[in-house]
Amino acid sequence: MGGMDLVGVKEIGQMLGVSRQRADQLSRAGDFPSPVGEISAGRIWLRDDIEAWAKSTGRYAWGGDTGKG
């Protein structure tokens, strides 16, 4: 692919170990990374941006490329 790994709210919830609804709430907080775009399914972010934010805030729950979300 093009080298950009994009994620939506559902994937962010999986990465953080929270519900999609909670991920949506977090995404609207002032310190959350800005989305890189919006598609019909909603806002999208770069996975690297979310991982960096999650690690810096102690919210990182996902272990990486485990094949599961």
Secondary structure, DSSP 8 states (H G I E B T S, - for coil): --S--EE-HHHHHHHHTS-HHHHHHHHTSTTS---SEEETTEEEEEHHHHHHHHHHHT-----SSSS--
